[in-house]
Amino acid sequence: MARPFRRPSRTIPETVHGVEVAYDVPDTTPVVRLPFNLDAALRRALFALAIAMTAVAIIWGTVAIGSMLTLLAPPWAAYLVAGVFDAGWAGCLIAEWLLRYDSKRSALPRKAGFAMLTVSMAAITVHGIIAGAWAIGIVGALVSAAAKGVWAIGMHTIRIQLD
């Protein structure tokens, strides 16, 4: 990977017999490296995990709710509408991230996200009950709760209370 702040050579201007001459010499200046920041690396890993879990939860919720809605609607419409359930609380996660430094303003998307998550989890549980596997419905709903929980913990680690 190219280092954007290090020049492999530097130009030296010199006057030879009254004529300006510039020539390149290798730059032997040592590269300043920042120390490894374990906290930043772990924070990136935590949010990468939260984003991956959210993607899996959205896929699972869309499949479960969409298959339930195909009982009443064409599959294209059922799965499109099913995506709205989880897109709502995922959108609230994005709003919460954008407002992470403003506790008062971030409270609304956080509460709305939990409300939308509850509706989505209820729909996933109902799908399991209709399919005759209520335990799978509950476990499927907990996938979304786990994703939201990891996201909430991540947000708690970076939230700064400002006056």
C-alpha positions as CSV (number, residue, x, y, z in Angstrom):
1,M,0.0,0.0,0.0
2,A,1.3,3.4,-0.9
3,R,2.1,5.7,1.9
4,P,0.4,9.1,1.2
5,F,2.7,11.2,3.4
6,R,6.1,9.7,2.6
7,R,8.0,10.8,-0.5
8,P,10.4,8.1,-1.7
9,S,12.8,10.8,-2.9
10,R,13.3,14.5,-2.4
11,T,14.5,17.3,-4.7
12,I,17.7,19.2,-3.7
13,P,18.2,22.5,-5.4
14,E,21.9,23.5,-5.9
15,T,23.7,26.2,-7.8
16,V,26.5,24.8,-10.0
17,H,28.7,27.5,-11.7
18,G,25.8,30.0,-11.4
19,V,23.2,27.6,-12.8
20,E,20.3,26.3,-10.7
21,V,20.3,22.5,-10.8
22,A,17.7,20.3,-9.0
23,Y,18.4,16.6,-8.4
24,D,16.6,13.9,-6.6
25,V,18.0,12.0,-3.6
26,P,16.5,9.2,-1.7
27,D,14.4,10.4,1.3
28,T,15.7,8.6,4.4
29,T,13.4,10.3,6.8
30,P,11.9,7.7,9.1
31,V,8.1,7.2,8.8
32,V,6.2,8.3,11.8
33,R,3.7,5.6,12.8
34,L,0.9,6.0,15.2
35,P,0.7,3.5,18.0
36,F,-1.8,0.7,17.7
37,N,-5.1,1.7,19.2
38,L,-6.7,-1.4,20.7
39,D,-9.9,0.5,21.7
40,A,-10.5,1.8,18.2
41,A,-9.9,-1.7,16.7
42,L,-12.3,-3.3,19.1
43,R,-14.9,-0.5,18.5
44,R,-14.7,-1.2,14.7
45,A,-15.0,-4.9,15.4
46,L,-18.1,-4.3,17.6
47,F,-19.9,-2.2,15.0
48,A,-18.9,-4.6,12.2
49,L,-20.5,-7.4,14.2
50,A,-23.6,-5.2,14.9
51,I,-24.0,-4.4,11.2
52,A,-23.5,-8.0,10.2
53,M,-26.1,-9.2,12.8
54,T,-28.5,-6.5,11.6
55,A,-28.2,-7.6,8.0
56,V,-28.9,-11.2,9.0
57,A,-31.8,-10.2,11.2
58,I,-33.3,-8.1,8.3
59,I,-33.0,-11.1,5.9
60,W,-34.5,-13.5,8.4
61,G,-37.4,-11.1,9.3
62,T,-38.1,-10.5,5.6
63,V,-38.2,-14.2,4.8
64,A,-40.3,-15.1,7.8
65,I,-42.8,-12.3,7.5
66,G,-42.9,-12.4,3.7
67,S,-43.7,-16.1,3.7
68,M,-46.5,-15.5,6.1
69,L,-47.9,-12.6,4.0
70,T,-47.9,-14.8,0.9
71,L,-51.0,-16.4,2.3
72,L,-52.9,-13.2,1.5
73,A,-50.8,-11.4,-1.2
74,P,-48.7,-12.2,-4.3
75,P,-45.1,-13.1,-3.3
76,W,-43.6,-9.9,-4.8
77,A,-45.8,-7.7,-2.7
78,A,-45.6,-9.9,0.4
79,Y,-41.8,-9.8,0.5
80,L,-41.7,-6.1,-0.3
81,V,-44.0,-5.3,2.5
82,A,-42.1,-7.7,4.8
83,G,-39.0,-5.7,4.2
84,V,-40.7,-2.6,5.7
85,F,-40.9,-4.2,9.1
86,D,-37.2,-4.5,9.6
87,A,-36.3,-1.5,7.5
88,G,-38.1,0.7,10.0
89,W,-36.0,-0.3,13.0
90,A,-32.8,-0.4,10.9
91,G,-33.6,3.2,9.8
92,C,-33.9,4.2,13.5
93,L,-30.5,2.7,14.1
94,I,-29.1,5.0,11.5
95,A,-30.8,8.0,13.0
96,E,-29.6,7.0,16.4
97,W,-26.0,6.8,15.1
98,L,-26.3,10.3,13.5
99,L,-27.6,11.7,16.8
100,R,-25.2,9.9,19.1
101,Y,-23.8,13.0,20.6
102,D,-27.2,14.5,21.4
103,S,-28.9,12.5,24.1
104,K,-32.2,14.3,23.9
105,R,-32.6,14.1,20.2
106,S,-31.4,10.4,20.0
107,A,-34.0,9.3,22.5
108,L,-36.8,9.4,19.9
109,P,-35.2,7.2,17.3
110,R,-34.1,4.8,20.0
111,K,-37.6,4.5,21.4
112,A,-39.2,4.3,18.0
113,G,-36.6,1.6,17.0
114,F,-37.6,-0.5,20.0
115,A,-41.3,-0.1,19.1
116,M,-40.7,-1.2,15.5
117,L,-38.5,-4.0,16.7
118,T,-41.3,-5.3,18.9
119,V,-43.7,-5.2,16.1
120,S,-41.3,-7.1,13.8
121,M,-40.5,-9.7,16.5
122,A,-44.3,-10.2,17.1
123,A,-44.8,-10.8,13.4
124,I,-41.9,-13.3,13.2
125,T,-43.3,-15.1,16.3
126,V,-46.8,-15.2,14.6
127,H,-45.2,-16.7,11.5
128,G,-43.7,-19.5,13.7
129,I,-47.0,-20.1,15.3
130,I,-48.8,-20.3,12.0
131,A,-46.2,-22.7,10.7
132,G,-46.8,-24.9,13.7
133,A,-43.3,-24.3,15.2
134,W,-43.8,-21.8,17.9
135,A,-40.4,-22.4,19.4
136,I,-38.7,-21.6,16.0
137,G,-40.9,-18.4,15.8
138,I,-39.6,-17.2,19.2
139,V,-36.0,-18.1,18.4
140,G,-36.4,-16.3,15.0
141,A,-37.7,-13.2,16.8
142,L,-34.8,-13.3,19.2
143,V,-32.4,-13.0,16.2
144,S,-33.7,-9.4,15.7
145,A,-33.5,-8.7,19.4
146,A,-29.9,-9.9,19.5
147,A,-28.9,-7.6,16.6
148,K,-30.6,-4.6,18.3
149,G,-29.0,-5.5,21.6
150,V,-25.5,-5.6,20.2
151,W,-26.2,-2.3,18.4
152,A,-27.5,-0.8,21.6
153,I,-24.4,-1.9,23.5
154,G,-22.2,-0.4,20.8
155,M,-24.0,2.9,20.9
156,H,-23.7,2.9,24.7
157,T,-19.9,2.6,24.4
158,I,-19.6,5.7,22.2
159,R,-22.4,7.8,23.5
160,I,-21.0,11.0,25.2
161,Q,-23.2,13.0,27.5
162,L,-22.9,16.6,26.5
163,D,-24.3,19.5,28.5
